[in-house]
């Protein structure tokens, strides 16, 4: 068994934001501590006891606990598998966290890294603690080949949430090359390809998104993990929608609704009906679009989710020339938002329609469209394109041809990427 003392010391020291000189003082030299942390030497029990005492760590020293390593590793990995496939994250996370103070985990390098990677994966789930991704980066040089792939995906996902996505995309491309040659378990490969598909979708590479999620869908269908099947159909449908292959998108949404109806997962109907309404809206069937949007809002519970349906209802009423309908849903939208600060995106949407329908003012409309384009440029190409086109038309009608051309070009650049 390869001992883990170096990794444990380094991570705990960095968690405490403690310099090597502070930890080493009166115990050993800084260079010797550095060798310990990088697993380049096996220190004496006396040195380790002094270091652990300074870090307030209770760790068994050089006792052979190797017979327990494989059993505990299997338990940790199985808990992650169940959480990932069943979407029962919170319950499983509590069980995984119990291993943090396990003496065998702290002693074994293999187990310690397994636990850190597992906690990092939980950290990438909704409301998860992302600090473990950072902490794995401190001991990245100690990772084996498969754990490097796992870390690469989590780091890419983590970086994707920042404004600068260049490194995230580079990691994703590297992972796409290496993953097919790996020997990861099938369930994990499916989960990773699903996440990769989601990231490719966010980066507007819809073909790669569809291909990766299709791979995941195959595994989830074979083992009938209903929730994961629905999620896959949703992303594939969104990918086809962005590629303007509306019939194929609708087919995937319909397959997802059948799975939801056959199980107790009807909570997905709000999202599914909203997306089906989008398709009918795009192909010009406004009656069906309105029907699905109205049905979607009845299934939704969270305010943000309801607001997406409200936004769709505003758009379909606008398309039908129903100003009263637009104003009615704008009022409901503002009522739902109240004073919440985490719903900023809807403020930009609603202001555009406010100045167009409720209190028409051309200058205010132009300004609200400009602000919307600037805001959505960072995160949403669909609405950047929509508002850029709208703004270009308004500017042209006002004789501002040069500025109008700039926004038309912005829209053309986005649509060329979609094609």
Phi, psi and omega in degrees: 000132178273123184287155190250007191304321181298311179298317182298315180295313183297313182294316182294321179297316182288329174300324181274000182056041183259133178286154178301323182298325179289316181292322185282339187307123178077000182245308182199177178283160178296320181295324179290320177298321179299320178293322178297312183296331181263013177058037180260357178206157176251100184288165178288162178299322182299313180296315180297318180300319180294319179294313180298322179296319180292330180267001181057043178254140177248099186229132177291141184253116171058026170274139184278100179250020189298333182293343181267348187300307185297321180296314181292320178300317180297321179297314181297314182294323180292322177297319178294316180302313181297320180295315183293317186277329183261350184063029177257067192287314189296316180297315182289325180299318179303320180290322179293319183298338179295339181280350183302321181261010181291125183298327180292320179298314182291334181277325186267124178300316181299314181291319181300314179293320176302315180295316181297316179297319180295315178296324177295320178295319175298325180295339179274354178279165182308132180063023181279166180266107186279358185297334182293332176296317177297317183293325176296326178301332179291334181238028183304325182292349180265357184282144172281176186299315182291320178293330175296321178293318178298315180294322180301318180292315182294323178293319177299315179297319179295314181291334180296340180275357179261163180296327182266104185260006185300309180296323179300317180291323178298317178295320180296318179295319178297319179296321179300327179284322188272329188300317181299338182268358185275173179241036178291152177300152183303317183298321182286322177300317180297316180296319180293319180292328176296313179297317178299320178299318178297320180291320177296324178297315180297331180270008177068018172267081190289330178295313178295324178300312181297315183296316180293317182288329175300320177301313180297318181303321180303314180292313184296325178290319181300324182254006179046064168264092193305313183297320180291327177298314180299315180300319180295314179300324179298310182292318178298318178299317178297321178298315178294324179298315180294334178270007178064027175258076193291324180297316179293323177298313181298322178301317180291322177296320180293322177296321179294319180294328177295318178295317180297320181289330181277353181234193177260031185254037182292351176295343177280347185299326179301312180292319182294314180295324178297317180290324177293322175299321178302317181297312180297326176297317183289330180268003173092007177267083187291330179296312179293322179301312181299318180301312182290323179296318179294321178293323184297320185292333179291334182272343188274148181244312183291142183300314182298319179296318177299322182294329176297320177292321177301316179300318178296321180292325175297315183294317182290325176291325176296316180297325181277357180074022181265086183298322180297322178294320178299312182296321180299314183283333172298317180298318179293324178297312179297324179296319179292323183292323186049233181248022182292136184268351183267013182239033186304322185302325183288333175300317180295318177299306189295325180297322178301310183288329174304309185284348178266325188243316186279309180229078187299125176209114188298319180296316178296323178296314179301315181294320180291326176294318178299316180295322180295316178301313181298319182292312186281345177304330183283329192227343188214101182292329182300309182283333173300314180295315182300311184285331176295318178296314179301314180295319180300317180294317180297318181294320180297318179295337178266007178079011180266072190292322182295312179293324177300318180299322179301318182284327174298317180296323177299316180294317180298320179298319179293313183293330177293327177292323179295319181291000000 
